[in-house]
């Protein structure tokens, strides 16, 4: 079932979805004729920022050798493949182009080729060809190509994104593969220049990034879900032809009979985040009841489902606006160009699987800003599941700058959404979406539930005048503000009272750990009597987050 994308606006003043949110034209240098101007000649060479297929994050069973061989045979050597691209361009009446392979091979979810018109070197395009067999449906139509074309067409007058020049969701073309041909944004991937920038230049990029986040949050929808292109024709070879808007299909994971219920679609509309999460957990519980021969409330996944459900039901969450969510808004998918005043953002690529999400679920903190190569992969799990608590001096400064800018542009609630109870909600949201598809995620679920259980028995900690027992995570927000997210009754009633308010020491004390803190930062405190007691990851994260928020308060 799907619903139309009717625009809405929330009390924060965001505009209707049809209102353009592009920055001034000179910032993004988008030409009037549909193509995107190239970067200056002294610019760093364009390097693909497409998301690389990450085998380390794909824990499904490895393919057998015959399947692997067949998979590789889908893509011939580039020099043999290049004439097919030339033939395709000729068949759809595109100008002759110089062709460069940016990504070619079975290690990627998409092969990507850079095309430059020989008649006009400023006309530059990107050809994307999905290579993962899972991208192809049984009816011969590649839904991924259609969905990508639909969302890019929809965002063309709202955000700095590539424009779709032509596409085919079938293999019935000269290329003999589904493809999308789109404009190439000027510049290079931020991922390739960010590390070499000085702190001031990075802060300038951060400022633009936060403004971009604000523009994206201003694109609102009536309901949450996945973008689908059911109204789109499977093939469009007319250059820059109008593209029908996508529809939104509600999140439909879980037992089929449960999902088919009328109330399930209402619960998963998204504005009520508690209902959205509980509905997904109940859907999986129903699956367990139906398909597990020895269903038991105390074994397997069931107790973890119930723990996550209890966590969500403990929370008070205000209604959320539904916003545009690019779940992979990392440096590798942000294009920048060099100007006399430094690098400027020219656009965002890789909109595969973009979502309409409740705002709090779209507000994962961008850890790449202050820790670009954390664990060698800035994926969507890192910040919420395994934040880096040991930042460099520059990392602390960049994080403080980002937090202050985000608070200024997006409001005080952003900090609570990004680091507080919102982080917990996103962890649960990830797990209820991915649990049955990835064995390692079962371990993440166990980890979360064990942290929660341990947190119920940890001594209370105090930061400033707001005790954790009253608002354990919502204290990230200003005490004078009423937060959107409040975690109730974190401690068990029978937990012994704490003497945390009587005996306090600084986080930077040698009894806890050494950490470089900016002069204006206010350190978080913990009971000295508990200084030698190892805290759970949950407890450590709570301490770290509080120090971050206190730092922002002090700087303001």
N, C-alpha and C positions, 0 to 999 in steps of 0.2 A: 504494500500500500504506500502511496506517496501523497505528498501535499504540495501545492503550489508555493512559490517563494514570495509570499506577500510581505511587503516591507512593514517594519514596525519601528517605533522609536521609544527609547526609555527615558526615565526621569533625569538621566544624566545629561540630556541634551543631544544625544547622537541623532544624526539625521536619517532620513529614509534611505533605503538601500539604493535607490536610483540616483541619488545625489553624488556627483563625482567627488572623489576625495584625493585626486592627484595633487601633488605638489606643483608649484609653478612650472610651466612648460620648459623654461630654460634649465631647471634643475635636472629633469630627466631627459631632455633633448629628444623628445619624440616628434618625428617628422609628420607633416600633414598628410603625406601620401601613403601612410600605412607601414612603411618600414622604419627601422630605428637607426639613427645615425651612428656611424662607427666611432670608436674611441680615437683620440688623437694619435698621430703616428708615433709619438714618443711614449705612448702608453705601454704598459706591460702586455705581452701577448695574451690573447683571450685563452683562458684555460677552462675546460669544462667544470662546472660546479654541480653537475647532475649527481644525484645520490648514487654511490657505488653499492652494488650488491654486497652485503656484509655477511660472509659465511659464518663468521664467529658469532653473529647474533641469530643465526638460523639453526636452531638445535634439532630440527627434524632429522629423521634418519637419512644418512647419505645415500645418494642414488647408486644403484648397482652399476657395474662397469659397462654393460651394453647400453643402458640408458644414458650414461654419461657420454659415451661415444656418439650416440645419436644426437644428443644435445649440442655437442660441438659441431657436428656436421651441418647444423642449421645455418651457421655463419661461415661462409667461405672467406679466404684471405681478402683483405681490403681491396687490393688491386684487381681482384676478380669481381668484387662487389661494386666497385665504383662505376662501371659501365651501366649497371642497373639504375643507379641514382641518376646518371645522365639521361637515360632513357625515360625515367619517370618525369624529370623536369620537362623534357621535350613533349611528353604526352599531355601534360597539363598546361602547356604553353607558358612555361616559366623561362626566363632568360638563361643563357648558358652561364654556368658558375664554376669557379674554382672550388674544389671539394677537399676538405681536410677531415680526417677521422679524429674525433676527440675521445670517443669511447667506441671500441669495436671489439667484440668478443663476448663469450658466454659468461664472463665474470660480472656483467652488468645487467641490471633489469631493463635498461634501454641502451641500444647503440645510438651514439650521438655524432652528428656530422655538421661541421661548420661550412656554410655555403656563402660565397662572395660573388656577386654579379660581375661578370667581365665588362658589361656595358657601363655600370655605375658602381664603383667600389664602395659607395656608402650604403648600397642595398645589401644587407647581410641577413642570413637566415640560419635557422637551426632545423635539422631534420632528425626527428626522434623515431626510432623503430624498436618497439618492444621485442625482447628476445626470450623472456621467460615463458615457457609453454603455458604456465598458469594464467597468463594474460589472455589466452584465447578460449572462447567459450565453445560449446559443442555445436552451436548453430553457425559457426564460422565468423561471428562478429566479435571483435575485440572491444569489450565494454570499457576497458581502460582508456582507449583512444577517444571514444565518444565522450566519456565523462571529463577527460582532460580538456577536450575541445570546448565542451559546454561551459565549464567553469572559467576558462580563459576568455571565452567570448563574453561571458557575463561580467567579468571584472575589467574588461578592456577600457571602460571610461571611468573606472573607480580607483584603480591602483596601477602603479607602474609594473605591468606584467607583459610578457610577450603577446603579440597578436597572432591569431591563427590565420595563416594564409591559405592552407588547404589541408585536408586530412582524408584518410580512408580507414575505416574500421574493419575492412575485409582484406583478403590477399588478392582480390581481383583487380590488380593494377600492374603496371610495368615493373614495379619493385618486387612483386609477388609476396608482399608482407604488409600488414597494417602499418600506418605511419601517421605522424603529424608534422606538418611543415609550418614553422612559426618564425616570427622575427627574432633577431638576436639582439639582446640588450647590450648597450655599449659598455665597455670596460672589462674588468676581470673579476673573478671571484674574490670576495673579501677574505676568504680563507687563505689566499695566497699572498696577501700583503699585510694583514692585520698584525701579525707577530713582529714585523719589522718596523711598525710605527712607534713613535715615542708616545708617552702617556698623554700628552696634550692632544695629539692627533687621534688617539683612540677615544678620548673623551668626546671629541667632535663627532666621531662616528656614532658613539653611544647616543648622543643627543638626537641625531637623525634617526637612529634605530627606534628610539622611544616614540618619536613623532610618527614613524611608520606603524608602530604598534597601535597608536591612537587611531590612525586612519582605518586600520583593519578592524578594530573594535567598533568603529562607527558604522560598519556594514552589518546591519541587523536583519534577523529573519523571524518569522512567526513561530517556527518550530525547529527543534534540533534534529540532526540526522546526517545521512550521507547524500552527496550530490549525485544525481543520476541524470542520464541524457535520453530518457525514453522518447522525447519528442524530436530527437535529432536524426536527420537522415544519415545512413551509414557511410555515405561518401559525399564529399564536397570538393570539387576541383576548380570552382570559380574563385579567383583570387580575392581574398578578404570578403567573402560573401557573408551576409548576416547569419548569425548563429542563434538558434532558439535557446532561451534560458533553460537551465537545468531545473529539475524538480528535486524535492528533498524526500528521501525515504527514511522513515523513522528507524532507529536502531532495533534490529529484530533478532538478536541473539537469544538463545535459550530454547526450551521445549516448544515445538511447533504449535501444539494445542494451546499452550499458555500464551504464546505470542499472538495467536489469532483472536484472543479475547479483546472485546472492545475497550475495556478499561486499560489493557496493556498499552495500546497506542496513546491513550490519554496520559498515562503515567510516564511515558517516555517522550513526551513533548519537550521536556528539557528545562523549562523554567523552574519547575520544582525538582531540584537536584536530588533531594532525598528520595522522592518517588522514583526518579530515573534509576538510581543505584539499587534501591531495594527491589524494584521490578526485575532488574537483571539478575540479582542474586536469587530471587524467588524462581525465576525462569530456569536457572541452573539447578536449584534444589529439586524442581519438578522433574528435570531430566534425570537426576540421580535416582529419584523415587521410582521412575518408570523403567529405567534401564539397568539399574544395579540389582543383581539377584539377591544380594545380602545387604540391602540398604540398612545402614546403622547410623544413628545420630552421633555416635562417638568415634567413628572411624572414617578413613579416607578423606575426601575433600569436605564432607558435610560439616564437621565442627569448625573448619576454617570459614566456610560460607557463613555459618551462623555467627561467628565472631565478627566478621566484616559487617554483617547486617546489624549487629548490636552496636558497633562503632558508629555507623551511619545514623542509626535511630537515636543515638546519644546527642547528635549534633542539631543545632538550630540553624537553619540556613534560609536566608531571605530569598525571595524569587529572583532569578537571574535573567538578564537579557541574553538572547541567543545571538552569538557573534560569529563572524568569519574566523575560522581556525586553520592556519597553516601549521600543521603539527611538527614540521621539520624546518622551522625558521632559524636555521643555523647559518654560520658565516659562509659555508660552502654554497648556500642557495641565495646569497645576497650579492648582487653585482654592484661594483663601485668603479668610478672613473676618477682620474687624477685631475685636479684643477689647481690654479695658483694658490688657492686657499686651503688645499689639502684634498683628501679623497671625499667624494660625495656618493651617496647611494643612488644608483640609477634604476634599480628594480629588483624584483624577487622572481625566482624561477622555481621549477619543480613543484607544481601544484597538485601532483598526483595524490589522491585520497584526501584532499582538503575536506573539512567538515564544517557544518553549522553546529556550534557547541555552546553549552552554557558558559558564560564568561569565566567563571572560576576554573572550569576545566581546561580553558585555553590559556591560562596565565602561568604556565610553567616558567620558572625563572631561567633566563638565558645564561647558563653558566659559562658558555664560550666567551662571554664578554670579559670575564675576569680570570678565566682558566681555559684557554683555547684548546689545549691538548690533554684535558683531564682524562686519564685512563686511555689515551690515544683514540678516543671516540666520543664526540659530543652528541650522543643519541638521546632520545626522548626519555630514557629511563634514568639517566645519570643524576640530574638535579634533585628529583623527588626521592629516588631510591637510595642513591649513594652520593650525596653532596661531598665535595672536597672541603674538609674542615681545616686544612693547613695551607692557607694561601700565602703567596709571596707578598712583600710590601707593596709592589705595584698592583697585585691582584686585589688586595684590600682597598687600595685607593680607587681602583676602577669599579669595584663593587659598590663602594660608598657613593661614587658619582652616579652610577646607574640607579641606585635606590633613591637617591635624592631627586634625580630627574624624573624617574617613574612616579614617585609620589607627587611631584609638582604637576606633571601632565595628566596622569591617569587617576590621581586621587589617593588619599591615605589607604583606602581599602586594598589597593594593589599589593602592598607589602604583606598584608594578612593573607591575601589570596595566593601570593607567590611562595611565601615561606612558612606560613602558619597552617591553620586547619585546611586551607586549600590544597596544600601539598599532600596531606593525608587523603583527601577526596580523590585526587588524581591517581594516587597509587592504587586505591580501590577500583577506580574507573578503569585503569589499565588492566588490572587483573580480571575483572568481570568481562572484559572484552576478549582477552587473549588466553585465558586460562586453559582452554581445551586444545589449544594449538601449539603450545610450547611447553615441554616438560620442565624446563628451567624456571618457568614462571610459577610453577607449583611451589618451588623452593622460595621464591619471592613472597608468595602468599603466606607460607609458614613463617618466614622471617617477620613479616609485618604483624601477624597475629601474636607471635611470641614477644615481639617488642611491646605490643599493646598490653599483653598480660603482665609483662615485667614492669611496665610503667605504672600499673595499678598498685604496685607494692613498693615503689621507690619513695624515698622521703621527699617531701615537698621542698621546692627550691624557691628562692625569693629574688626578684629583680626589681629594684626600685620599691615602689609602694604597692604594687599589684601582685598579690600572691598567686602562685600557679593554681592552687586549689580552687580559686574562684574562676579563673579564666586561663587555663593552662597554655593554650596556643593563641587565643584571641588577644592576648596582651601584646602581640606584635603591633596592633593598631593603637592609635592614640586613646588613652583611657577616657577622654572626654567624648569620644565618638562611639556610636553604637555600631559594632561590627556586623557585617553580613553573616559571618560564621562564628558560632560560639560552640565550644566543646563543653558539654555539661558533665558533671559527676565523673570526672576523670578518675578520682581515687575511690576505692572501695570504702563504704561506710566504716568497716571495721579496721581500716588502716590506722596505725598508731599516730598520734599527733607528732608534728615535727617541731624541732627547736630552731628551724632555719632562720627565723628572724632575730635570734639572739646572738648568733656567733657567725660572722660572715668574713670571707676572705676574697680577694680579687681573683678573677680568672687568670690573670697573668702571674699569680703567685707560683713559686717553685713547688708548692704542695700540689698543684694541679698540672700546669704545663706552661711552657714559655711560648709567648705569641707576640709578634710585633703588632702594636696597635697604634693608630694615628693619635697625636696628642689630644685631639678634640673628641676622641671616642670615649664613651663611658663603659667601663668594663662590667660584665655580668658577674654576679657573686654566687657562691655556693657555700653551704655550711662547712666550716672547718672540720667538724666531726665526721663529715662524710667525704673529706678530700681524698682519703686513701681508698675509698670504696669504688670499685669500677662501675661506671654507669653503662646502661644499655646504649645502643646506637641512638635510640629515641631520646634518651636523656642528653647525650652529647649534642645531638642536633638542636634540641631545645635551647641548650646553653649558647651554642654558636649563633642561632637565629636571634636570640635576645640581644647578644652583643652587637649584631649587625644593625638591628632596629634602634637600639640605644645610641649607636654611633650616628645614625641619620638624625635622630632627635637632637643630639648635641650640636651637630653641624648646622641645624636650622635655628 
